[in-house]
Amino acid sequence: MAKVCQISGKRTRVGNNVSHANNKTKRKFFPNLQKKRFFLPSSGEWVTLKVAASALRTINKNGIEATIQKAYDKGTLTF
């Protein structure tokens, strides 16, 4: 499965390791993904999502249902 956050859409980025001699080699920057279960009170069921740590902060602030609805409208969340 791809390393993509289902809420924010964050994905792997590509950059360079730069040595002291200014040699550049490719590297990857991975998002801090966590597999987390959330309870949806409206439907009374549990949902498992792969979310970035920054998206967990958003969920704590705005609530799971509002965050899922916003991600679904944006197109990053698909079931």
N, C-alpha and C positions, 0 to 999 in steps of 0.2 A: 504494500500500500504506500502511496506517496506521502512524503512528509509535508503535509499541508494542514493548516489549522482550519477546521470546519466553520469557525465563527468569523475570524478576521481575514482568512484567506492568505495568511503569511505562508511563504514557501521558502525552499532552499535558495540561497543567493550564492553567487560565485564571485570570488575575488582572488587576490594574490597573496602568497607568503612572500615577504620581502626580507632578504637576508641583509647582514651588515655590509656585504659587498654589493648590495643592490641587485642581487639575482632574484628573479621573479618566477615563482612556480604556482600553478593553479591550486586553489583550495576551495572548500565549501563552508558556508555559514548556515548552520541548521537552526530552525526555530526551536524554542524550548517547549516541545510538545508533551502533553500529559494526557493519558487516557483517563477520563473521568465520567462517573455516572451522575446524572442529575434527575431529580424527581420533578415531574410536571404536575402541579396540583390540579390543573383544570381537567386533565385527562386521567389522572390517577395512575400514571405509569412512569417507569424509569427509562431514561434515554442515555446511551453511552456515546460520548463525543470525544474526538481528538482535538484538544484545544491548546493554544499557546498559553503560557503563564500570564502574559499581558491580557489575554482574553478572559482569564479567570477573574482578574481585577474588574473588568467591565461587567461580567456577570454578577459579581458581588455588589457592584454599584447600582446597576439598572434592573437586575432581576433576570432570571433565566428565560422566562417567556417573552419578555420584551426584546431581549438580546437575540433569541432564536428567530423571532419574527423579523427583526431588522436584517439579520444575516440572510434569511430566506428571500426577503424583498431585494436585497443587494445581489443575490445570486451565488453567494459563496456556500450556502448550506443546501445540500441536496440529500434526500433520503432514498 
